[in-house]
Amino acid sequence: MEPQAMELRKVALTTVVISILIAVLLQVAFGVSAANLPYKIGGIATGISLFWLLFDKYLWQFKFFRLFGWMTSTPNLNGRWEGTVHRHGEAKSHGFAMEITQTNSKIKYYTYSKNSVGESIVCTLTADSLHHRFSLASIWKCKTKSLSTLGQYDDFTGASLMALHQEKDKMVLRDFYFTDRNPQTKGKLDLIWVGKERKGQL
């Protein structure tokens, strides 16, 4: 597994194509001669930078840019995920929700259950060598009701590796996690993507 980052070959090729298109536009639409194009490098660089800023934040989510992974193969996990958390040693599962905010290069999530809230501290997408299987690796923090003292809350951190699966028409995240809570806890999550709307609660 390796971190899923901006794919440099695609970035380089797209940058060359955009540069050529801007140069042609300057010559055809604005009458800039080929000899004067070097003096327009600042404008060309600005145009390219603006494109990549928009791409990283918004454009990468559109199907046109994602078709066959020609511009990006990063999976779009934005939105709300719902399911259950099963803590090791407990007889039943509990309701759980995760809300993800993502650009093409960054990802962050918040979690909600009946008695706790949490958020990622460090979070990255990983991919296998063929970019066919993706996982979400993270270190996170959580605030939850104390196991031993009524009315008190515990703060602790944990680590997770969530595997992304496509099951028919549904995206699913499954993981195993462990924490530094005292006593230490561990368990697993099963989550299904339910939509783009975020609620900020379970």
RAMOWO-V197781 format. One record per residue. N is the residue number from 0. RES is the residue in one letter. SS is DSSP state (2 for helix, 1 for strand, 0 for the rest). NEAR is the number of other ideal C-beta (glycine too) atoms within 12 Angstrom. Layout:
N & RES & SS & NEAR
N & RES & SS & NEAR
This chain:
0 & M & 0 & 19
1 & E & 1 & 17
2 & P & 1 & 22
3 & Q & 0 & 32
4 & A & 0 & 22
5 & M & 0 & 24
6 & E & 0 & 24
7 & L & 2 & 11
8 & R & 2 & 16
9 & K & 2 & 26
10 & V & 2 & 23
11 & A & 2 & 15
12 & L & 2 & 15
13 & T & 2 & 25
14 & T & 2 & 24
15 & V & 2 & 16
16 & V & 2 & 18
17 & I & 2 & 26
18 & S & 2 & 25
19 & I & 2 & 18
20 & L & 2 & 19
21 & I & 2 & 29
22 & A & 2 & 26
23 & V & 2 & 17
24 & L & 2 & 19
25 & L & 2 & 25
26 & Q & 2 & 18
27 & V & 2 & 13
28 & A & 2 & 11
29 & F & 2 & 15
30 & G & 0 & 12
31 & V & 0 & 21
32 & S & 0 & 14
33 & A & 2 & 14
34 & A & 2 & 9
35 & N & 2 & 15
36 & L & 2 & 22
37 & P & 2 & 15
38 & Y & 2 & 13
39 & K & 2 & 23
40 & I & 2 & 17
41 & G & 2 & 14
42 & G & 2 & 21
43 & I & 2 & 26
44 & A & 2 & 17
45 & T & 2 & 16
46 & G & 2 & 23
47 & I & 2 & 26
48 & S & 2 & 18
49 & L & 2 & 18
50 & F & 2 & 26
51 & W & 2 & 28
52 & L & 2 & 17
53 & L & 2 & 19
54 & F & 2 & 30
55 & D & 2 & 24
56 & K & 2 & 19
57 & Y & 0 & 18
58 & L & 2 & 22
59 & W & 2 & 35
60 & Q & 2 & 24
61 & F & 0 & 16
62 & K & 2 & 14
63 & F & 2 & 13
64 & F & 2 & 25
65 & R & 2 & 20
66 & L & 2 & 12
67 & F & 2 & 12
68 & G & 2 & 21
69 & W & 0 & 17
70 & M & 0 & 30
71 & T & 0 & 36
72 & S & 0 & 27
73 & T & 0 & 34
74 & P & 0 & 34
75 & N & 0 & 27
76 & L & 0 & 35
77 & N & 0 & 28
78 & G & 1 & 26
79 & R & 1 & 30
80 & W & 1 & 39
81 & E & 1 & 30
82 & G & 1 & 30
83 & T & 1 & 26
84 & V & 1 & 41
85 & H & 1 & 25
86 & R & 1 & 29
87 & H & 0 & 18
88 & G & 0 & 12
89 & E & 0 & 15
90 & A & 0 & 8
91 & K & 0 & 11
92 & S & 0 & 19
93 & H & 1 & 24
94 & G & 1 & 22
95 & F & 1 & 37
96 & A & 1 & 35
97 & M & 1 & 48
98 & E & 1 & 33
99 & I & 1 & 35
100 & T & 1 & 22
101 & Q & 1 & 32
102 & T & 0 & 25
103 & N & 0 & 33
104 & S & 0 & 23
105 & K & 0 & 24
106 & I & 1 & 34
107 & K & 1 & 26
108 & Y & 1 & 41
109 & Y & 1 & 31
110 & T & 1 & 42
111 & Y & 1 & 30
112 & S & 1 & 29
113 & K & 0 & 17
114 & N & 0 & 22
115 & S & 1 & 33
116 & V & 1 & 25
117 & G & 1 & 37
118 & E & 1 & 27
119 & S & 1 & 32
120 & I & 1 & 20
121 & V & 1 & 20
122 & C & 1 & 33
123 & T & 1 & 28
124 & L & 1 & 39
125 & T & 1 & 26
126 & A & 1 & 26
127 & D & 0 & 17
128 & S & 0 & 10
129 & L & 0 & 11
130 & H & 0 & 24
131 & H & 0 & 16
132 & R & 0 & 22
133 & F & 1 & 32
134 & S & 1 & 30
135 & L & 1 & 42
136 & A & 1 & 30
137 & S & 1 & 34
138 & I & 1 & 24
139 & W & 1 & 34
140 & K & 1 & 27
141 & C & 1 & 35
142 & K & 1 & 23
143 & T & 1 & 28
144 & K & 1 & 19
145 & S & 0 & 17
146 & L & 0 & 21
147 & S & 0 & 12
148 & T & 0 & 9
149 & L & 0 & 8
150 & G & 0 & 8
151 & Q & 0 & 13
152 & Y & 1 & 19
153 & D & 1 & 26
154 & D & 1 & 21
155 & F & 1 & 27
156 & T & 1 & 26
157 & G & 1 & 35
158 & A & 1 & 25
159 & S & 1 & 37
160 & L & 1 & 27
161 & M & 1 & 39
162 & A & 1 & 28
163 & L & 1 & 34
164 & H & 1 & 22
165 & Q & 1 & 16
166 & E & 1 & 15
167 & K & 0 & 8
168 & D & 0 & 8
169 & K & 1 & 18
170 & M & 1 & 30
171 & V & 1 & 26
172 & L & 1 & 43
173 & R & 1 & 26
174 & D & 1 & 34
175 & F & 1 & 23
176 & Y & 1 & 38
177 & F & 1 & 22
178 & T & 1 & 29
179 & D & 0 & 19
180 & R & 0 & 28
181 & N & 0 & 13
182 & P & 0 & 15
183 & Q & 0 & 19
184 & T & 0 & 25
185 & K & 1 & 23
186 & G & 1 & 27
187 & K & 1 & 26
188 & L & 1 & 37
189 & D & 1 & 27
190 & L & 1 & 40
191 & I & 1 & 26
192 & W & 1 & 28
193 & V & 1 & 21
194 & G & 1 & 17
195 & K & 0 & 17
196 & E & 0 & 14
197 & R & 0 & 22
198 & K & 0 & 17
199 & G & 0 & 15
200 & Q & 0 & 17
201 & L & 0 & 24
